[in-house]
């Protein structure tokens, strides 16, 4: 059995996903994450992070947080972004577990964006990742709003 996807079928699938508010906010946030990774990679975020992680490890005597080589860090984030985009159809269907997971991820992305922006204020210069942080913040807020605003299933129903 062959799987043949025509342009029309693909275009219809994309149109249907974009009509779905869950899918739209999700795709926007994953796109913001991709832009954020590019911003961090091109402005020297990883050396700053690795130095901070080593300081935390030394002062607390822990083996956490981890440090990364540039290649490992970038490949891991690219893989996460690809997985994020691939999950769009699942996100569009919704459901309680997906709503919880996307809301938690949205909250983490809000904290990430605020960390870059507030860190810039704290140190008095623009931190790596600053320029994409407002886009990440806004899209993550929309994902969290969608997560909290989804209707709760009525008694006896398992799907939304």
MIDOSE-1310 file (N, C-alpha, C; in nm, 2 decimals, decimal comma, always signed):
residues 160
xxxx	+0,09/-0,12/+0,00/+0,00/+0,00/+0,00/+0,09/+0,12/+0,00; +0,07/+0,21/-0,10/+0,15/+0,33/-0,11/+0,08/+0,45/-0,04; +0,15/+0,53/+0,02/+0,10/+0,66/+0,07/+0,14/+0,77/-0,02; +0,04/+0,82/-0,09/+0,07/+0,94/-0,18/-0,01/+1,06/-0,12
xxxx	+0,07/+1,16/-0,10/+0,01/+1,29/-0,05/+0,02/+1,39/-0,16; -0,10/+1,43/-0,21/-0,10/+1,53/-0,31/-0,09/+1,67/-0,25; -0,06/+1,77/-0,34/-0,06/+1,91/-0,29/-0,19/+1,95/-0,24; -0,30/+1,90/-0,30/-0,43/+1,94/-0,25/-0,46/+1,89/-0,11
xxxx	-0,43/+1,76/-0,09/-0,45/+1,70/+0,04/-0,37/+1,77/+0,15; -0,24/+1,80/+0,11/-0,15/+1,87/+0,21/-0,21/+2,01/+0,24; -0,25/+2,08/+0,13/-0,30/+2,21/+0,15/-0,43/+2,21/+0,24; -0,51/+2,11/+0,22/-0,64/+2,10/+0,29/-0,61/+2,07/+0,44
xxxx	-0,51/+1,98/+0,46/-0,47/+1,95/+0,60/-0,41/+2,07/+0,67; -0,33/+2,15/+0,61/-0,27/+2,27/+0,67/-0,38/+2,37/+0,69; -0,47/+2,39/+0,60/-0,59/+2,48/+0,62/-0,67/+2,44/+0,74; -0,70/+2,31/+0,75/-0,78/+2,27/+0,87/-0,70/+2,29/+1,00
xxxx	-0,57/+2,26/+1,00/-0,50/+2,28/+1,12/-0,50/+2,43/+1,16; -0,48/+2,52/+1,06/-0,48/+2,66/+1,09/-0,61/+2,72/+1,14; -0,72/+2,65/+1,11/-0,85/+2,69/+1,16/-0,87/+2,66/+1,31; -0,78/+2,57/+1,35/-0,79/+2,52/+1,49/-0,70/+2,62/+1,58
xxxx	-0,76/+2,68/+1,68/-0,69/+2,78/+1,76/-0,58/+2,71/+1,84; -0,60/+2,59/+1,89/-0,49/+2,51/+1,96/-0,37/+2,50/+1,87; -0,40/+2,45/+1,75/-0,29/+2,42/+1,65/-0,22/+2,55/+1,61; -0,29/+2,66/+1,59/-0,24/+2,79/+1,55/-0,14/+2,84/+1,66
xxxx	-0,19/+2,85/+1,78/-0,11/+2,90/+1,89/+0,01/+2,81/+1,91; +0,00/+2,68/+1,90/+0,11/+2,59/+1,92/+0,21/+2,61/+1,81; +0,17/+2,62/+1,68/+0,27/+2,64/+1,57/+0,34/+2,77/+1,59; +0,27/+2,88/+1,63/+0,33/+3,00/+1,66/+0,43/+3,00/+1,77
xxxx	+0,40/+2,92/+1,88/+0,50/+2,91/+1,98/+0,62/+2,83/+1,94; +0,60/+2,72/+1,87/+0,71/+2,64/+1,83/+0,80/+2,72/+1,73; +0,74/+2,80/+1,64/+0,81/+2,89/+1,55/+0,89/+2,99/+1,63; +0,83/+3,04/+1,74/+0,90/+3,14/+1,83/+1,02/+3,07/+1,90
xxxx	+1,00/+2,94/+1,94/+1,11/+2,87/+2,00/+1,23/+2,85/+1,89; +1,19/+2,82/+1,77/+1,29/+2,81/+1,66/+1,37/+2,94/+1,64; +1,30/+3,05/+1,64/+1,36/+3,18/+1,63/+1,45/+3,21/+1,75; +1,40/+3,17/+1,86/+1,48/+3,19/+1,99/+1,61/+3,11/+1,99
xxxx	+1,60/+2,99/+1,94/+1,73/+2,91/+1,93/+1,83/+2,97/+1,83; +1,78/+3,02/+1,72/+1,86/+3,09/+1,62/+1,92/+3,22/+1,69; +1,84/+3,29/+1,76/+1,89/+3,41/+1,83/+2,00/+3,37/+1,93; +1,97/+3,27/+2,01/+2,07/+3,23/+2,11/+2,20/+3,18/+2,05
xxxx	+2,18/+3,10/+1,94/+2,30/+3,04/+1,88/+2,39/+3,15/+1,81; +2,33/+3,25/+1,77/+2,40/+3,35/+1,69/+2,45/+3,47/+1,78; +2,41/+3,47/+1,91/+2,45/+3,58/+2,00/+2,53/+3,53/+2,12; +2,58/+3,40/+2,12/+2,67/+3,35/+2,22/+2,60/+3,31/+2,35
xxxx	+2,48/+3,26/+2,34/+2,42/+3,21/+2,47/+2,49/+3,10/+2,53; +2,53/+3,00/+2,46/+2,58/+2,87/+2,52/+2,70/+2,89/+2,60; +2,80/+2,97/+2,56/+2,92/+2,99/+2,66/+2,87/+3,06/+2,79; +2,78/+3,15/+2,78/+2,73/+3,22/+2,90/+2,66/+3,11/+2,99
xxxx	+2,57/+3,03/+2,93/+2,50/+2,93/+3,00/+2,60/+2,83/+3,07; +2,70/+2,78/+2,99/+2,79/+2,68/+3,04/+2,87/+2,74/+3,16; +2,91/+2,86/+3,15/+2,98/+2,93/+3,26/+2,90/+2,94/+3,38; +2,77/+2,97/+3,37/+2,68/+2,98/+3,48/+2,65/+2,84/+3,54
xxxx	+2,63/+2,74/+3,45/+2,61/+2,61/+3,50/+2,73/+2,56/+3,58; +2,85/+2,58/+3,53/+2,97/+2,54/+3,61/+2,98/+2,61/+3,74; +2,94/+2,74/+3,75/+2,95/+2,81/+3,87/+2,85/+2,75/+3,97; +2,73/+2,72/+3,92/+2,62/+2,66/+4,01/+2,67/+2,52/+4,06
xxxx	+2,73/+2,44/+3,97/+2,78/+2,31/+4,01/+2,89/+2,32/+4,11; +2,98/+2,42/+4,09/+3,09/+2,43/+4,19/+3,04/+2,48/+4,32; +2,95/+2,57/+4,32/+2,91/+2,63/+4,45/+2,81/+2,54/+4,53; +2,74/+2,45/+4,46/+2,65/+2,36/+4,53/+2,70/+2,22/+4,54
xxxx	+2,81/+2,19/+4,47/+2,87/+2,06/+4,47/+2,78/+1,95/+4,41; +2,71/+1,99/+4,30/+2,62/+1,90/+4,23/+2,68/+1,87/+4,09; +2,62/+1,77/+4,03/+2,66/+1,75/+3,89/+2,55/+1,81/+3,79; +2,46/+1,89/+3,85/+2,35/+1,95/+3,77/+2,37/+2,10/+3,79
xxxx	+2,34/+2,19/+3,70/+2,28/+2,16/+3,57/+2,39/+2,12/+3,47; +2,35/+2,05/+3,36/+2,45/+2,00/+3,27/+2,51/+2,11/+3,18; +2,63/+2,08/+3,13/+2,69/+2,17/+3,03/+2,68/+2,10/+2,89; +2,69/+2,17/+2,78/+2,68/+2,12/+2,65/+2,78/+2,17/+2,56
xxxx	+2,82/+2,08/+2,46/+2,90/+2,13/+2,35/+2,80/+2,20/+2,26; +2,85/+2,29/+2,17/+2,76/+2,36/+2,08/+2,68/+2,26/+1,99; +2,74/+2,16/+1,94/+2,68/+2,07/+1,85/+2,57/+1,99/+1,92; +2,60/+1,94/+2,04/+2,50/+1,86/+2,12/+2,38/+1,95/+2,15
xxxx	+2,40/+2,07/+2,19/+2,30/+2,17/+2,23/+2,21/+2,20/+2,11; +2,27/+2,23/+2,00/+2,20/+2,27/+1,88/+2,12/+2,16/+1,82; +2,18/+2,04/+1,81/+2,11/+1,92/+1,76/+1,99/+1,88/+1,85; +2,01/+1,89/+1,98/+1,90/+1,86/+2,07/+1,78/+1,96/+2,06
xxxx	+1,81/+2,09/+2,04/+1,71/+2,18/+2,03/+1,64/+2,17/+1,89; +1,71/+2,15/+1,79/+1,65/+2,13/+1,66/+1,56/+2,00/+1,66; +1,60/+1,90/+1,72/+1,52/+1,78/+1,74/+1,39/+1,81/+1,81; +1,40/+1,89/+1,92/+1,28/+1,93/+2,00/+1,19/+2,01/+1,92
xxxx	+1,24/+2,10/+1,83/+1,16/+2,18/+1,75/+1,08/+2,10/+1,65; +1,16/+2,00/+1,58/+1,09/+1,91/+1,49/+0,98/+1,83/+1,55; +1,01/+1,78/+1,67/+0,91/+1,70/+1,74/+0,79/+1,79/+1,78; +0,82/+1,92/+1,82/+0,71/+2,01/+1,85/+0,62/+2,03/+1,73
xxxx	+0,68/+2,06/+1,61/+0,59/+2,07/+1,49/+0,52/+1,94/+1,45; +0,58/+1,83/+1,47/+0,52/+1,70/+1,44/+0,40/+1,67/+1,53; +0,40/+1,73/+1,65/+0,29/+1,71/+1,75/+0,17/+1,80/+1,72; +0,18/+1,88/+1,62/+0,07/+1,98/+1,59/-0,07/+1,91/+1,57
xxxx	-0,08/+1,80/+1,49/-0,21/+1,73/+1,48/-0,26/+1,68/+1,61; -0,18/+1,63/+1,70/-0,22/+1,59/+1,83/-0,27/+1,70/+1,92; -0,20/+1,81/+1,91/-0,23/+1,93/+1,98/-0,37/+1,99/+1,93; -0,39/+1,98/+1,80/-0,51/+2,03/+1,75/-0,64/+1,95/+1,79
xxxx	-0,62/+1,83/+1,82/-0,73/+1,74/+1,88/-0,76/+1,78/+2,02; -0,66/+1,83/+2,09/-0,69/+1,87/+2,23/-0,69/+1,75/+2,32; -0,77/+1,76/+2,42/-0,78/+1,66/+2,53/-0,71/+1,71/+2,65; -0,74/+1,65/+2,76/-0,69/+1,70/+2,89/-0,54/+1,69/+2,90
xxxx	-0,49/+1,57/+2,87/-0,34/+1,55/+2,89/-0,26/+1,65/+2,80; -0,30/+1,66/+2,67/-0,24/+1,76/+2,58/-0,25/+1,90/+2,63; -0,37/+1,94/+2,68/-0,38/+2,07/+2,74/-0,29/+2,10/+2,86; -0,28/+2,00/+2,94/-0,19/+2,01/+3,06/-0,04/+2,03/+3,01
xxxx	+0,00/+1,94/+2,92/+0,14/+1,94/+2,87/+0,17/+2,07/+2,80; +0,08/+2,11/+2,71/+0,11/+2,24/+2,64/+0,11/+2,36/+2,73; +0,02/+2,36/+2,83/+0,02/+2,46/+2,93/+0,15/+2,47/+3,01; +0,20/+2,35/+3,06/+0,32/+2,35/+3,13/+0,44/+2,40/+3,04
xxxx	+0,44/+2,35/+2,92/+0,55/+2,40/+2,83/+0,54/+2,55/+2,80; +0,42/+2,60/+2,79/+0,40/+2,74/+2,77/+0,45/+2,82/+2,89; +0,42/+2,77/+3,01/+0,47/+2,84/+3,13/+0,62/+2,84/+3,13; +0,69/+2,73/+3,09/+0,83/+2,72/+3,09/+0,89/+2,82/+2,99
xxxx	+0,82/+2,83/+2,87/+0,87/+2,93/+2,77/+0,85/+3,07/+2,82; +0,74/+3,10/+2,89/+0,72/+3,23/+2,95/+0,84/+3,26/+3,05; +0,88/+3,17/+3,13/+0,99/+3,19/+3,22/+1,12/+3,20/+3,15; +1,14/+3,13/+3,04/+1,26/+3,14/+2,96/+1,27/+3,28/+2,90
xxxx	+1,16/+3,33/+2,84/+1,16/+3,46/+2,78/+1,18/+3,57/+2,88; +1,11/+3,56/+2,99/+1,13/+3,66/+3,10/+1,27/+3,66/+3,15; +1,33/+3,54/+3,16/+1,47/+3,53/+3,21/+1,57/+3,61/+3,12; +1,55/+3,60/+2,99/+1,63/+3,67/+2,90/+1,61/+3,82/+2,91
xxxx	+1,48/+3,86/+2,92/+1,45/+4,00/+2,92/+1,49/+4,07/+3,06; +1,45/+4,00/+3,17/+1,48/+4,06/+3,30/+1,63/+4,04/+3,33; +1,70/+3,94/+3,27/+1,84/+3,93/+3,29/+1,91/+4,04/+3,22; +1,86/+4,09/+3,11/+1,92/+4,20/+3,04/+1,91/+4,33/+3,12
xxxx	+1,79/+4,35/+3,19/+1,78/+4,46/+3,28/+1,87/+4,45/+3,39; +1,88/+4,33/+3,45/+1,97/+4,31/+3,57/+2,12/+4,34/+3,54; +2,17/+4,29/+3,42/+2,31/+4,31/+3,40/+2,34/+4,44/+3,32; +2,23/+4,51/+3,28/+2,25/+4,63/+3,21/+2,30/+4,63/+3,06
xxxx	+2,28/+4,51/+3,00/+2,31/+4,49/+2,86/+2,22/+4,39/+2,80; +2,21/+4,38/+2,67/+2,12/+4,28/+2,61/+2,19/+4,14/+2,62; +2,11/+4,05/+2,68/+2,16/+3,92/+2,69/+2,14/+3,84/+2,56; +2,22/+3,74/+2,54/+2,19/+3,65/+2,42/+2,05/+3,59/+2,43
xxxx	+1,98/+3,60/+2,32/+1,84/+3,55/+2,32/+1,74/+3,66/+2,35; +1,78/+3,78/+2,37/+1,69/+3,89/+2,41/+1,60/+3,92/+2,30; +1,65/+3,93/+2,17/+1,57/+3,99/+2,06/+1,45/+3,90/+2,03; +1,46/+3,77/+2,05/+1,34/+3,68/+2,02/+1,25/+3,66/+2,14
xxxx	+1,29/+3,70/+2,25/+1,22/+3,68/+2,38/+1,08/+3,74/+2,38; +1,05/+3,86/+2,33/+0,92/+3,91/+2,33/+0,82/+3,83/+2,24; +0,87/+3,78/+2,13/+0,79/+3,69/+2,04/+0,76/+3,56/+2,11; +0,86/+3,50/+2,18/+0,84/+3,38/+2,26/+0,74/+3,40/+2,37
xxxx	+0,76/+3,52/+2,44/+0,67/+3,55/+2,55/+0,52/+3,56/+2,51; +0,50/+3,63/+2,40/+0,36/+3,65/+2,36/+0,30/+3,52/+2,31; +0,37/+3,44/+2,23/+0,31/+3,32/+2,18/+0,29/+3,22/+2,30; +0,38/+3,22/+2,39/+0,37/+3,12/+2,51/+0,25/+3,17/+2,59
xxxx	+0,23/+3,30/+2,61/+0,11/+3,34/+2,69/-0,02/+3,29/+2,62; -0,02/+3,30/+2,48/-0,14/+3,25/+2,41/-0,16/+3,10/+2,43; -0,05/+3,03/+2,43/-0,07/+2,88/+2,45/-0,12/+2,86/+2,59; -0,07/+2,93/+2,69/-0,12/+2,91/+2,83/-0,27/+2,95/+2,84
xxxx	-0,30/+3,06/+2,78/-0,44/+3,11/+2,78/-0,53/+3,00/+2,72; -0,49/+2,94/+2,60/-0,57/+2,84/+2,54/-0,58/+2,72/+2,63; -0,47/+2,69/+2,70/-0,47/+2,57/+2,80/-0,57/+2,59/+2,91; -0,58/+2,71/+2,96/-0,67/+2,74/+3,08/-0,81/+2,77/+3,03
xxxx	-0,83/+2,80/+2,91/-0,96/+2,84/+2,86/-1,04/+2,73/+2,80; -0,98/+2,61/+2,78/-1,05/+2,50/+2,72/-1,17/+2,46/+2,81; -1,28/+2,43/+2,74/-1,39/+2,38/+2,82/-1,36/+2,25/+2,89; -1,41/+2,24/+3,01/-1,40/+2,11/+3,08/-1,50/+2,01/+3,03
xxxx	-1,47/+1,88/+3,03/-1,57/+1,79/+2,98/-1,68/+1,77/+3,08; -1,80/+1,75/+3,03/-1,92/+1,73/+3,11/-1,90/+1,59/+3,18; -1,98/+1,57/+3,28/-1,97/+1,44/+3,35/-2,01/+1,33/+3,25; -1,92/+1,23/+3,26/-1,95/+1,11/+3,17/-1,88/+1,12/+3,04
xxxx	-1,83/+1,24/+3,00/-1,76/+1,25/+2,87/-1,61/+1,24/+2,89; -1,54/+1,18/+2,80/-1,40/+1,16/+2,81/-1,32/+1,25/+2,71; -1,39/+1,30/+2,61/-1,32/+1,39/+2,51/-1,39/+1,53/+2,51; -1,31/+1,63/+2,47/-1,37/+1,76/+2,46/-1,43/+1,78/+2,33
